[in-house]
Amino acid sequence: MLRGKEATLAAIIKIIIKDEPETQDEIAQKLNISRRYVAKLLKPLMEKGVVMHPYVVNMDKLSELGIYQDIDEPLNNIIEMFEKMGNNVLFNLDKVVNALKTHNLEDAKCIIFQDYALNKMEEEIHLSIKMDSLKYLPMEQAMLLSLIASNIERCGDYISNIAEEITNGLTIKDYLTNNVDEIFDIIKEMFIIAMDMVKNKKMSFKIYELEENLHKKLDEIMKNISDKGCKSEDINYYIQFGMFLKDVERFGDRCIKIFEASREFYYGVPHDNTPEYVKNIKI
């Protein structure tokens, strides 16, 4: 717990972040201390470029000093919202699987409606990134947080697309049931790994093995369809089924993007620079 001048300095920094004062007099009045004391405490930070006139804070440099404990609070709030978005996606993923198996149109319609809630959460995150101390994040990091939110939301969109196909008559032929169960299991595990990276900074390269397995299974499904032959009267069904497979594939792609964007945010590893040997690691 901070005491004495360190506690006062933390309070000064909090006022700068929250209120954006233009003068040291404003800071002094809010804390009921002398302007001279404010100047004395800020001088070392200004010399190091941590605080700049007219009183803005370099959050990267501030985080290295360990004198302002509230710095992570806004980020933790963002992570909590990411978790809520992730739980929404997982809930609706299970629901759409069940709706597809049972032809439950009411559940499918409910999923489509709930996609609105996911969109609202994404908007809240984008707004939060522009507020409080997060607005002082380097642009690259702020963009990564936005990228994570957008990709989680897109996962929800693909589930909603599948739900819409169900309302339009999508069913799974018996000989494809096991394959479809497997691809759903794969993308669910990929999403869980991606969100574990977002929430807990846990890096599991198994996600790349799952991505490879997903594409193999999708190819296997297409081969099964080809081997069975496609009658002219079934052409519309297979076009619809192909759209379903594309949504599953895109869901998996977004899981990779979530994983890599959050890895870059926490560890600085560029999300477009993952070596092939890493992707091919067997867990």
Secondary structure as UniProt FT lines:
FT   HELIX           4..19
FT   HELIX           24..31
FT   HELIX           35..47
FT   TURN            48..49
FT   STRAND          51..52
FT   TURN            53..55
FT   STRAND          56..57
FT   HELIX           59..63
FT   TURN            64..66
FT   HELIX           69..72
FT   HELIX           73..102
FT   HELIX           105..129
FT   HELIX           132..136
FT   HELIX           139..167
FT   TURN            168..169
FT   HELIX           174..176
FT   HELIX           177..200
FT   HELIX           206..228
FT   HELIX           232..234
FT   HELIX           235..267
FT   TURN            271..272
FT   HELIX           276..279
//
